[in-house]
Amino acid sequence: MHFHFSLNWFFYLLAYFALVTSVNGRNICRLTASGGDDAPQFLAAAASCGTVTIPEGTTLNISTRLNMTAMSNFKIDLQGTIFFNPDIPYWTGNAFQIPFQNQSTFWLLGGDNIVLSGGGTLDGAGQAWYDAFAVNASLFRPVILVLNEASNALVDNIRMVNSPEFFNFVNECQNVTYSNINLSAVSTSDNFIANTDGWDIYRSNNITIKDSIINNGDDCVAFKPNSTNILVSNLNCNGSHGISVGSLGEFEGVFDIVQNVLAIDIQIANAENGARIKAFAGSGVGSGMVQNITYQNFVVSNVDSPVVIDQCYETTTAACEEFPSNVIIQDVFFNNISGTGSSSTVATLDCSPDARCTDINVNNLSLTGPNGAAPKYECQNVNLTGNAVSLFGDCTTD
């Protein structure tokens, strides 16, 4: 990392925190609020200290962007609060741009052996963004935290509130664990908390997300292109779009992979979806592979579509028949999924024509419609296996 501070400016910043030499010779910096923009002192501390502590009761006001990439053996002990000042004109012109889906972020954190923990809070001050987005749907809203090219990273025991858009974006990372995370987005106006995904994983391998609570307005966890070897366990998701593979295959000439995913012991309530896979079809789209995906031990409550494969995502029936999806879906398990849907149709496994789904397994499905209504299980263009096959009626089965 390269920080271009003059020595006088550097020592001015150091006045805001105490330095304590640790036993291994690395400094520990303890930050206090400056009364202005705390981003410069936070960056200075990151440049000079192995551990940066934000004490309980301290709120850092972040008014300019944070680039903490290429770090090594670095820990943030967040006991207090990091507050991202909702200066929309500044952030729309200066947030870090992420090519994927035209995202941006307040904060890039990356490198090797990184820890963010301590029981404190990241506050995205989302209300101003929710209200502004209701007026201007083209507004770019920042992600609270992007782990960027991180390896051997841990984010543990952190609360994140009111992200303007995604809470977490995992970009080109290896060996990352999130645990004991509490995410909450709440609007105090009539304007929706749009696109507040809990986690979006992209071009990353060996990622674990566990033991967390999520209250948001979009995917609880989404496995975006080139997500491999993922474990998601013991999550409580409320108000979300569920645990989603995709969408994949959107862009012509691009091959997307999602492979080796286990989502287990998940509770989902008041949501659009439960366990979902979605891929594009039609002309001028891309291709890919979804392989070895297991959704297991899900309990759903008031969920519109508890079990979903949509291989004609945002594609008309006629276009999907003429141009079936080039995202092949295989070796998928829906195991031990129970609870209630908000409509009588509780499972919809809609694959493209021409055998684009294979080895789809359904086992121990125990779902009902609202108020105990008899459930409906639907599917097309797929051969199913497993002990719940009979629930799907006239769908072609093995």
Buried (B, 14 or more C-beta within 10 A) or exposed (E): EEEEBEEEEBEBBBEBBEEEEEEEEBBBBBBBBBEEBBBBBBBBBBBBBBBBBBBEEBBBBBBBBBBBBBBEBBBBBBBBBBBBBBBBEEBBEBBBEBEEEEBBBBBBBBBBBBBBBBBBBBBBBBBBBBBBBBEEEEBBBBBBBBBBBBBBBBBBBBBBBBBBBBBBBBBBBBBBBBBBBBBBBBBEEEBBBBBBBBBBBBBBBBBBBBBBBBBBBBBBBBBBBBBBBBBBBBBBBBBBBBBBBBBBBBBEEBBBBBBBBBBBBBBBBBBBBBBBBBBBBBEEBBBBBBBBBBBBBBBBBBBBBBBBBBBBBEBEEEBBBEBBBBBBBBBBBBBBBBBBBBBEBBBBBBBBBEEBBBBBBBBBBEBBBEEEEEBBBBBBBBBBBBEBBEBBEEBEBE
